Amino acid sequence: MTEFWLISAPGEKTCQQTWDQMMVATTRTNNLSTNNKFNIPDLKVGTLDVLVGLSDDLAKLDSFTEGVVKKVAQYMADVLEDSRDKVQENLLANGVDLVTYITRFQWDMAKYPIKQSLKNISEIISKQVTQIDNDLKARASSYNNLKGNLQNLERKNAGSLLTRSLADIVKKEDFVLDSEYLITMLVVVPKTSYADWQKTYETLAEMVVPRSTNLLFEDNDSGLFSVTLFRKAIDDFRHKARENKFTVRDFQYNEQEMNADKEEMTRLSTDKKKQFGPLVRWLKVNFSEAFIAWIHIKGLRVFVESVLSLAPDILPGYNLQ
């Protein structure tokens, strides 16, 4: 990871002389660093009291803004999911990579006008970053709820036959419907017990319809069998099936409910796709905005700390302008 230091050096007769001295000290004799100029314009200084208070406020704002930058970046990675390799290409500042933005930094006069006081500029940044943070929370909450609901439905349609939804497996013709006396039940049978099932299912209760079982679906471990019996034999059949390590699934064929689940999954999937593009664009734009704001805060802090350190003997309240 590249590390950046912002250094303010006591001035010589000209800024260029100061720069040349630092280059000699850090690069030409011992190759300690690669240096770039970080241009801070002539900002309004104000009073010493304001500067001292602003020093503390900027430190807090710096930490808060860094947190927002990291949250936006992390959420970008979360949203991109399987395309995390594309995260870096979306985390830009003013359309360039972050290293380029920092090493070629120019103060944004339009966003942070230098005619404003330092306190006003810090308040502009604070409001901007707070708004990004609030918007991120709202957008993340909405998208996460949508994503969570979709994942819950997807989980219902995946996994073991013992727990998964059977709605996308069974068909209407697999069941005896609208009968006062007969009912079709669904039983999960381990693959190793298929032969036992075929031998015993007709004897698990007195009123099982002979030759009524069919294998409807199977996964790696088990198969889903249908069997038809008289309603009065349900409890006996369940009990005997459990004794033989066959699992009866609680399932009633209801086409309306099954279609509603499928429609809900389709709706959620469509809504997620609709939200994905605008959300990624919002994250991309607001990561840039938050990062730019963060680097401007760094510039403000360097400026304020430089003035304070170079004017230690000024009395409180003395106007530095």
N, C-alpha and C positions, 0 to 999 in steps of 0.2 A: 504494500500500500504506500502511495506517495504521501509524504508529510510536508505540510506547508507552514512556514513561520512568517508572520508579518512583523517586520523590524522597522522601528523608527530610530534614526540615528541623529545625534546632535549635528546641526548644520555647519558647514564651512562657509566660505564666502558665497559659493553657489551650490545648488543641489547636485550639480554634476560632479563637483569636487568631492562631495560626501559619497556619492555613488562610486566614484573611482577608488576612493580609499577602502570602501567596503569590499569592492571586487578584489582588490589586492589582498585584503585580509582573509577573505573566505574562499577565493577560487584560484587565484594565480599562484599562490605560494603553497597551499596545502589541499586544494580541491575539496573543501568541506561541503560545498553546496553549489546548486545552480540557481542563479539569482535573476529575478525579473522585477522591473519597476511596477509598483502598485500605486496608481495615480489617485490621490485624494485631492479634491479641489479646495479652494479657500472657503472654508465653512465659517459660519458666524460663531464666535466663541462665547460671548455672554459673560456672566459673572462667575466668580469662583464657587459661590454657593451652588449655583445651578450645575456647574461642572462636577462637583463632588457628588451631588445627588444623582446626576446623570450617569456617573461612573458605575454606581451600584445598579441602577435601573437597566443599563445596557448589558451588564453581566447576566442579569436575570433574563432579559429579552434574548440574549445570545443563546443561552441554554434552552429556552422555550422554543426558539426558532429551529435550533438544531434538532430538537425532538420532533417537530412537525416535519422537517425535511426527511428524517429517517422513517417516520410513520408513512409518509406518502410513498417513499421508495419501497418500503416493505409491503405496502398494500398493492403496489404495482406488481411485485413478484407474486403475491397471493392470487391476484386476479388473472395473471397470465398463465398460472398453473403449469401445464405441460410445456409452455413456451418460455420458460424462465431464461433460456439462453438469449432471449430478445429483450431482457430487462434493460441492459446497459444502453442499448441503442435508443431506448425511450427516455432515459434519464439524462436530459440535456439541459443546458442553460443558455437561453437566447439562441437556440439552434446549434450550439457547438458543445463538444464534450467538456466536462467539468474542469479538467486540467487547463485546457485552452482558455476557458472563461476566466479562470483565476489569474493565469499568467499574462493575459491581455486585458486585464480589468480596466473598464472605463466607467466612471460614475454616471448613473442614469439620471440626467438632469430633469427629464420629464416626470419621472415617478417621484423623485426625491429632490425637489428644487432647493438649491443651496441658498436662495434668498430667505428661506425659512430658517428659524432657529434650530439648533441641534435638538432641543426637546420636541419641537414640532415634527421634525423628521423622524425621530424615534417613535413618536406616537402614530405617525402615518404607517410606519413599518409594523408596529404592534397591532394596529387595527387590521391591516392587510393579512398578517399571518394568523391572527385569531380567527378571521373570517374563513381562511383556508382550512384551519383546524376544525371549525364547526361544520363546514360543508363536508369535509372528509368523513366526520362522524356520521352525519346524516346519510350520505351516499353509501358509506360502507355498511351501515345498519340495514338499509333497504336492500342492497345487493346480497348481503350475507343471509338475510331472511329468505330471500328468493332462492339462493343457492342451497341453503339448508333444507328448505321444503322439498326441493327437487331431489337432493341427495337422500332424504328420508324415503321418498317414493321409489327411487332407484334401488335403495337397500331392500325395500319390500319385495322387489322383483328380482333379487339376486340372492345368492347364498344357498344354504341347505334346503332341501325339500321339506324338512321338518319345520322351518320357520318362514320361508319366503311366501310371497303372494302367489296364488295359483291362478289368478285371473287371466294371465296371458298364456296359460298352458292348456286349460280345459276349454271344451267347446260345448255348445248346447246339446248336441247329439250324444254327448257322453253321459247324459243324465236321464233318469225317468222323472219327468216333471208333472206337476199338477195331479198326482195320484194320491188318493185318500189313504191307501194302504202301503204302497211301496215307496222306498227312498233309495237313492244312490249315495254311497259313502265313498270317501277317498282315503286310501291307506298308503302310508310310506313303508316300503319293505326294503331292508338291506339287500344289496345285490347277492350277497352270499346266502340269502334265505329265499330266493325266488322259488326254488323247488319245493321248499317247505310250505310256502304260501299256496302254491298251486295244489298241493296235497291236502291242505287243512282248511282253507278258507270256507268251504261249504259246511264244515262241521263246527265252526266257531260259535254258531247259534243255530237254533232249530229252524228258523225261517229264512235262510239265505237262499236266494234264487240260484239254482245250479247253472254252471257254466256262464255266469254273469260277469266274471272279472275280465278286465282289459288293462294292459299296460299303456298308460297315457303318455308318460314322460319318464326319462331317467337322467340322472347326473352321474358324477364319478362314483358316488357311494351307494345311491339308493334308486328305487323306482317308485313311481306313483301309479297305484292300481285303483281302478274303480270296482265296486262290487254293489250289487243290488239285493236288498233284503226287505222284509216287512218292518214297518215302523215300530211295532211292539217289541221287536228283537234288538233294538239299537243298544240298550244298556248291556245286555248279555254279550253282544258282539264286541262292544268296546272292551269289556272286561277280559274276555278270552283273547282278544287281539293283543292287549297289553301283556298278558301272561306269555304270549308267544313272541314278544318283542317286535310286534307290528304296531305302527303308530297311526291311529285314526286322526285325520285332520278335521277340525271343525270348519266346515265349508258348506255354504248354501249358494246354489247357483242363482245369481240375481243380475240379469243382463244390464239393468239400468245402473246399478251401483258399479259394476265392472266397467261400463262405458264411461261413467263419470270419472273413475280413477284414471282411465286412459286419456280422457280429455284434459284432466287436470295436469297430468304429466306433460302432455303436448303443449298446454298453455304455459306452464312454468318454463319448459325448455325454450319455447319461442320468446318469452319475456326475457329470459337470461341472455339470449343471443341479441335481442334488441338493446338491452342495457349495456352489454359488453363493450361495444365500439365507443359509444359516447363516454362511458366511464374511463376507458383507457385514455381517450383524448383529454378528458378533464384531468386525470392524474398526470399526464405528460405536461400539460400547460401549467398546472399548479405546482408540480415539482420544480419546474423552471422558475416560477414566480417566488416560491419559498426559498429556493437556493440563492437566487439573486438577492433577495432581501437579507438572507443570512450573511452573505459576503459584504453587503453594504453595512450591516451592523458591525462586522469585523473592522471595516474602515472607520466607522464612527468611534469604536473603542480605541483604536490606535491613535486617532486624532485627539480624543479627550485625554487619554493617559499621557500622551506626549506633552500636551499643554500643561497638565498638572505636574508632571515630573520636571519640566523645564521652567516652571514658575513657582518654586516652593516657598518663596518668601512673600508672596502676595497675600495681603490681609483678606479675611473672609468678606465677601460682598464687594470687593474691589472690581470695578469694571475693566475687563482686559481689552476692550475695544478702544 
